[in-house]
């Protein structure tokens, strides 16, 4: 289903000015750009466009009240400076699963974060969160095994010295 049609379905007989949340996951973007979303969504606070084959944010309208933006599993590789201009109140951004390779791509967002020291923006830019959590758990288990082995060696030395 195309993005314009999905937006019309998600409105459910409401005016765009009334909508605070909009989920457009798994619909298709034509030419990798946003379609059907415009400046009339004035109260929009949460927008999810996960897995929509989005490659550019150039057509993103001004969404002044937007706080959370989900853009995971797309083909975005740059052009993130638009977010600082169009979404000034953004506090959460998920870019996992995109084609961003350099941290220089995210620099504009970091500047936005620095300008708002009172508001901390949580930037999620990880290929796969589950893999990272798995690796962390594995490291913790290995540390525990190493500590147990060291304690066991220490106990063996104590017993050897007593006999």
Secondary structure, DSSP 8 states (H G I E B T S, - for coil): -BHHHHHHHHHTT--GGG--EEE-TT-B-GGGS--S--TT-TT--EEE-TTS-----TT----TT--EEE--SS---S-THHHHHH-TT--EEE-TTS----GGGGHHHHHHHHH-SSS--EEE--S-HHHHHHHHHHHHHHHHHHHHHHHHHHHHHHHHHH-
